[in-house]
Amino acid sequence: MSIGQQAALLGAFDRFNYGDLLFPIVAKNEMARHAPETKVCVHALVDSDLSRYGALPTRSLKSLYPALHDGDVIIFAGGGTIGVDWNHMHANLLGEAGNLALYYLKRIAGDAFANRVSRGYFGARAPFPWVAGPQDFPVQVNVAYNAVGGSEFARLSPDIQKRTLARLDSARYVSVRDQETQRLFASLKNKVELAPDSAILMSEQFPVDRLQEQACPALGAMLADGPYVCFQSNVAYAGRHAERIVAALETIYEQHGLRALLLPIGRYVGLDDHRALENLRAKLRTPSLVVSREASLWEIMLVIARARLFLGTSLHGNVTSQSFAVPHLGLSDAPCKLDYYLGSWDLPEQASCARLDALAARVDAVLAVPDDARMKKRAELIARSHENFARLMTACGLEWR
């Protein structure tokens, strides 16, 4: 490895989505530990600074191209990135008015034109935001994909599937986070590795004692007020099932003595967890509180880590539970990326999302799992994630020790 070689972490790190903001932090820490001579930079679509929430600042995609040198490495650092288009990512960075403008642009001019406009706005070279090959950069780089998700790949048009697979096949290394994505990419010439989501390393990098030091006093008091179930939901799921969710949380309180802490994890236009949770809080008759929508990454992590039980639609809420060995259940109406992930990596009692009509029995089963079984699973997933990082870096020609 030549001194000064750099690895650019690339992803949706410029909006507040808990999981997306964790990826570059975890990857940078792992590389500082095992590849200290590699210069690591963090890029997203635009310059951003969410450091007040614990996130790493990002530089724009436009600024990445002139900063690259032959032999550098581009790492798509994780997340459900396969199949996302430019227009969708552009919308995530705008307020409601901007989203409305993009919506009408698509309606009037069509998806293809709207995507060209958004792609041009970011000065991008690749046809997709988070799928690119060496040919999409101005110099000779190595490209790698770190435990990415693509379980919705089959829904894409044949042309987009073909172009996506061609770029994945030009990468030095591809790892995916669930068996369904691995199956969908089975036609690739290069081997597709299966690895847990890299955020599983969070508890190793940020143990509970460290998280508690970074929490505000108000949150500390909230957590200290007795055992609780941590509940999270996106707007769509909570909107469909508000009354049943309220009934389920009240039953959990009556049967297990767990008050509800309602935790917003997705906080950008389109997710808006806080809106859903504030509506649920207004309906609950049992003890409950909504965690601040200004909570930092470390405070979100701490709320889950100290919970007696986590229930949520968020994949990374469930990954956090895995990492801290907290009993958990995903929530979904139909098979989705969360189901595929849990089915690939979790204990049998937690390996599928729960339906609300069967939630009480599922909660009983999850709470009955011995602590040592969850700790054993945690250790297994962390070891597999370390192995994945080592393979990725070695494949890209970077020293790993």
N, C-alpha and C positions, 0 to 999 in steps of 0.2 A: 504494500500500500504506500502510495506517495504521501508525504507530509502535506497537509493542507487540503487533501481531498475532502469534499463535503457531501453530506447527505441532506437532501431537502425533503422534509416531511410535508406532504400535500394533502389537504382535505378541507372539509367544511368546518373550519375552526374559527370562523368570523361571525357566528351567530350563537345565541345562547341555547345550545342543546347539550345537556349534561354529558352524554356519551361522546359526542364529537369533540368536546373540549378536553376530555380526558386522554384521548389518543396521543396527541403530541407530547403531553406531559409524561405519560408512561413510557413512550418510545424514547424520548430524550433522556430520561433517567436511566433506562436500560442501556442505552448506548454510552452514556457517560461512565457507567460501571464497567462495561465490557469492551468498548471501543473508544477510549478516551482521546485518541489522536484524530478522530474524525470530527470535523466541524459540522455541527447540526444547525440548520436553519428551518424556520417554520413559515409556510406560505399557505394562503387561502385565496379566495377570489379577490378580496380587497384588503387594504390595510385595516387592522382592527386592534383595539386594546381593551380587552375584557379582564385585565389584570386585577381590577377591583373585586372580581369574583374568584380569583385564583387562577384564571386562564393565562396561557402564554400569548403575548402579542403576536400578530401575524403581519407579514409583508404580502403585498399583492402579487397576483399571478404575473402581471406585466413586469414587475421588478425582478421576477425569478429568471426570465429568459436571458437578459444580459449578464447575470451573475454566474451563469453556469460555465463550467470548463469540461473539456474531454475527460471522461472517466468518473465524473460525479454520478451520484446515485439519486434517483427520484423514488421516494417511498410513499405510496398511497397508504396512509397510516391506519386505516380501518374504517368500519362503518358499512351501512347498507348503500354502497356507492354505485353498484352496477345497475345501469338502466336509468339513472337520474339524468334529466336533460338540463340544458342551460337556462331555459325559461323558469323551470322549477326552482333552481338555486338562486336565480336573480330575485324571484318573488320572496324567498326567505329573508332577503336582506332589506326589503322595503316595508313600509308601513301599509296600512289598509288602502290608502289612496293609490300607492304605487302598485299594489296587487290588483286593484280594480283596473288600472290603466293597462297592465299586462294582459289581464283577462280579455278586455275588449280588443286589444291588438291581436290576440290569438283568434278571437271570434271573427274579426274582419279580414285579417290577412293570412290566417292559417298557422298551424304549429311550426312548419318549417321556416317561415319568414320570421316569426317571433323568436325562434331559437337562434337564427342568424343575427338578429338584432342584439340579443343578450350576449351571445358569444363575442360579437364585435365590441360590445361595451366593455367586456373584461379583457380585451386584447388577446384572446385565446387562440391557440393553434389547433388543438385537438377537437374532434367532433363531439366529444362528451366532456363534462366537467372532471370526472374522476376516473376516466378510463383513457389512457394514452399509451403510446408506444414510443420507442426511441425516435421514430421518424417525426414525432410531433414537437421535438425540441431542436434548438438551433445548433447544438453540438452533440457529440457522441456520448450519450449517457446510458447508464444501466437503470432499468425500471423494475420495481418490485411492488407486489401487493401483499399487504400484511393483514391476514385474517379478515378479509372483506366479506360482505354479505351480498348475495345476488339471487335470493330465492324467488324473486318476481321476474327473473330473466325470461321465462317462457311466455310472458305476456307481451314482450316487445315484438315489434315487427320483424319479419325475416331479414330485412336489410340491416336494421340496427343490430340484430343478433350477429349477423355475419361480420360487420365491422367491429363489434365489440370483441368477438372471439379472435379476430385477426390481431388485434392489439394485445390481448392477453397472451397470445402465443408468441409475441415478440418480447415478452418480459423475461428477465432473468429468473424470477421467482414469483410464484403465485400461491398464496395460502388463503383458504376460505374458512369461515367460522361455523358452517353447518353442513351436514351431509346432503341436504337438498341442493345447495349451491354446488357442492362437489359433483353431484350427479348431473346437474345441468351443464357443467363444464367438462363432462367426460370426453367430449370429442377433441379437446385440445391435445396437441402433440406433446406439449410439455406436461410434466406431472403436476397435478394440483394437490397440494398438501392440505390436510385438515388440521386446524388448530383452534383452540379456544379464543374467544375475543380477548384482545390484549389488555383490556381494562381489568381483567381478572387479577393483574399484578398489583392493583391499588392497595390492598391491605398489607402487602409486603412493603411497599414504598411509603405508605401513610398509615401506620398503626393507630389504633383508637386513641391512645394517649396523646399522640401528636395532633390528631384532629381536634380533641377537646381543648387543647391549648389555643387553637385558632378560632374557636366558636365564640360568638358574642354571649355576654352574660344572660341575656333574655332567652336565648335558645338553650343554654345550659340549664336554666331553671325549668324550662318546658320539659326537657328530657328527664329531669330528676323527679318529676312529679308522679312516679309510678310506672308500671309496665304498660306498653302500648303496641298496637298494630299500626304500622306505617302503611298508609293507603295512597296510591297515585292513580290517576286516570287522565287520558286525553279527553278533549272536549266531546268528540264524536261518541266514544263509548259511554261516557257519563251521561250525555244527553239522551241516549237510547234507553239507559237502564237506571236512571236516578233513583226511582223509588225502590227498586230491588237492591241497589247498592246500599242505600240507607238501611233497609231491613237487614241486610247481611251484616253490616257493621254493628247494628244494635244487637243482633244475635251473638256476635263474637264477644261483645261486652258482657252480655248476660251469661254466656257459657264459660268464658275464659277470663273475664275480668280485665280485658284489654281495651282501654280507651283508644280513640282514633286520633292519630296525627296525620293530617292530610298534607301531602308533600308535592308541590309543583316542581317537575323536573324539566319539561319542555317549555321554554319561555320565549318563543318567537312566533310571528304571525303564522297561523296554521295549526299550531299545537295549543298554546294558551291554556296549559293545565290549570293555572290559578283560577280562571273563570269557572271551570267545571267544579273545582274543589270548593270554592266559596259558595256555589249553589248547593252542593251537598251538605256543607256545614250548616247552612240555614235550615235544612230539613231534619238534621239529626237531633234526637232527644236525649241521647246518651253523651257522656263527656267527649268532647272533640275540640281540636284546634287546627287552624290552617297555618303551616309554616310559611314564613315570609317569602314573597316572590323575589326578594333581594338576597336570599340565602346564597352563600358562596358554594363552590364545588365541594369544599371541605365540610361545610355545614350540611349539605345534602347527603354526603357520604356518611357523616356522623349520625344523622337521623336514622338512616337505614341500618348502620352498623350496630346501633344500640337497641334496635327494635326487637320485640319478641317474635314478630311475624311481619313479613312484607307481602303486600298484595298490589299488583299493578300491571298496567298495559305496557310499561316501559321495558324494553329489553335490557337497558343498562341499569335500571332499578333492580332487576333480577340478577344481573351480573354482579352488581355490588353486593347483593345478598349472598351469592355464591362465594365471593371473595372473603367476606367476613363470617361465613358459615352461619348465616341467619336463615331460619325457615322461611320459605317463600313459595308463592304461586303466581304464575302469569295469568292474566285475564284477557280473554279474547272470545269472540263469537264464532270464529272460523279459523282453520289453519292459516298461520301467518309466520313471519320471520321469527317471532318470539317462540312459537311452537316448535319450529324447526331447530332453533338453537337449543332450547331446553331438551328436546328429544335427542340431540346429539351429545349433550354434555352433563346432564343432571341425574340425580338419584331417581329411582323409579317413582317415588311418591311425588316428585316435583317435575317430572319429565314431560308434562303436557299442560297446556293452559286449562284453567278451571272454568266451567260454566257456572253462572250464578245460582242456578237451581240445584247444583250439587256442591256448592261451596262449603257448607257446614261440614259435610263428611270429609271433604278434601282437607279442610283445615285441621280436623281432628287427626287425620293420618299424617300430615306434615309435622304437626307438633309432637307426634309420637316418635319421630325419627331420632335415634340416639345422637347426641352431640358428636361422638367420635366418628360416626359415619359421615356427617357433614364436614368435619375437619379432614378426614381422609380424602374426600372428594376435592376439597379446596386444595390440598397439597398436590394431588394429581394434576389438576388443571393448571396450577402455577408452574409446575415442572414442565408440562407440555408447552406452555407459553414461552418459557425460557428456551426450550429446544427450538421452537419456531423462529425466534429472533436470531438464534445462532445460525440456523440454516439459511435464513434470509441474507444476513450480512455476509456469510461465507460465499453464497452464490453470487453476490454483487461485488466480490473482490475486496471486501473490507476486512481488516484484521479484527478478530474476535477472541478475547481471552478472558 
